Amino acid sequence: MGSGDVVAMLGVDYYPEHWPPERFPIDIKMMKSSGIRIVRIGEFAWSKIEPEEGKYRIEWLEDIVDKLAKEGFSIIIGTPTASPPPWAARKYPDSLVVDYMGNRAVYGVRRQFCPNNPTYRKLCEKIILKIVRAFSSNESVIGYQIDNELHYGESNPWRYCYCQYCIRSFREYLKKKYGALEDLNRKAGTAFWSHEYRDWEEIIPPAPPFDLYNRTLALEWIRFRSESFIEFANFQKELIKSVDPEKIVTTNLMGVYPEIDYYKLGETIDVPSNDIYPRFGRDEYDPSSIAMVYDATRCMSKKGRFWITELQSGPTDGYNVVSVDGRIQSLKIGLTPEPGELRKWFWQAVAHGAEKVLFFRWRTYHSGKEEFWHGILDHNGLENRRLKEVKAISKEVEKVSDELEKAHVQASTALLFSHDSLWSADVTEYGYYDITYLEYLYEVYKSLFSLRLQVDVISPRQDLSRYKLVIAPFLYLASKDLLKKLDDYVKRGGFLILTARSMVKDELNRVRFGFDGERVAVEEFIGGAIKEYTRLPPNEKGALIRLSEFSPILPRESIMCRFWLDVFSPSEGAEVLGYHNYKWLAGEPAIISNSRGAGKVITIGTLPDWATFREIINSLLPRLGVKPLVKERVGQSRVEFSMLQSNDARYLFVINHSSEAKKTIFTISGEELTPLLRDRRMLIDDNGVEKMVKLELNPHDVEIIKIT
């Protein structure tokens, strides 16, 4: 990847189908002069490319791609399969999704077509091949984006799809996994409520609220839905590669959206992309929540890098979002990004491993659903403050692109993200707990973020061997394979932290403590049995765990409990690190530690808040040899640190996420420290071992410090 490729880090999403052709030269000139080098195009242009079935008008797209190519732009072409035109719904109504009651969707929004429908697949195949054949020989087209934000649709994501093809495919999925129907009945416990099946045709997929149905079948249905979209993405990738095998194939994710296992999806494509809108639906946001998405997306990638195909560039539109229980949440028109926020968001993505970052979108459109989803340019298409900020970003990209070419994130701490646990706790048992699995994952990540640790957010299928510390909070569902993997990691010297409600379910979403073999395996691993448990009311403030004087975690201190209490009966050889004080549980073991081989697993019998979890982890870091990126003398909660490393240097990103100026003072090792983005004076004191840096940051400011 040469210098020119690295400069092509900065891009934009462009919709020429919205504008008259005479506007194209103006837009291209403005984009080029602002330093934009990548353009994504075409992902919602099906009706323009194929206005009638089989009658293609792709010349307009070829023309705009040629114009962009002549000006030196790199182009990403989107397959427009997220939103087929009206003629497809009218001519092939059976391709529309169906709800549980058999009602077919009425055409009018996007994402209304079933990924398992063969007619829809055939329509997709034809237009994908038409597009790829048109651009396969164009070297300026660097890749293809599959579809757009794969999911079951805004109208109600958990309501669909129950068409004949989905039901038939789900039954085949179960046959392949369970073999005989008798085995499915036995393993899923269908004797409860007299639901034993005698024919595969009797099986109907569960529907929301999923907790009313057999837990095993509910989880399998959610897994099947995820696999359907992953297979749909692979179907498109194989089509593209059959014509244009050398170009990159990506698809754009939506944060850590719960419907699809993005880690498995990442195994299908060349590089994952994500769409990031920090201020969508909220006036204030926590920068750690964005950082966690980046660290997860990076770990979904085969090469440890990712793209951002949509980054917020203006105020977002209002939206009405339907939750898993059918409630409508109304999101207001977003706040306009303050001066410096586009720059800050751009470099935050790069700091966590993004190699290409595209702003959504070039110009705000005056019609359609997203009339107030602003782009860089406002509705009038004139130069504005945000475009000037993009120009400033491009100049910085030119300065540092060669420096960052071979730099990557290197982490020694991992946070385990289990989609099975998410689906089990947050979907099949929606509302059962006072905090969701995903909410708690964000909380624990925030504690690591605030400690200035570099973190990988990994799936249960990924390698654990390179991590000194693995944290698996609220690991509600763990398969036998995962349990063995965690045990092997600990035995080889790893350090694992678990919390309450860990390993409650087996891979079939059954309570594993009802099976002697499963129960004993967990007890041997964590060093004890769960003797008793209780949900803790959210307003209960007096429940504490008192740590022993010999505890490696905050000795002689107390930590506050939240939401849940587990009481342990420790095994011989296990250590009790803390005790409950709550009512009838006072004096009972609350935290246990178990040595396995060369390593250790600690299980905390509650769900501590992020600040408490921060102190727990901080107390363990010295003994684990896990070092923060910097040692702060004057810390700032809204200042972020992240690092890329190459063979020759380290690059410390310091990002002020506040609307106020911040001064941070920290120490870091290194011979020479050089600011790369701005010619600023950093006050540096050198004691011969570490350098103390005093850095003043303007509102929403960023600096990259090269360390050699």
Disulfide bonds with the S-S distance in Angstrom:
none
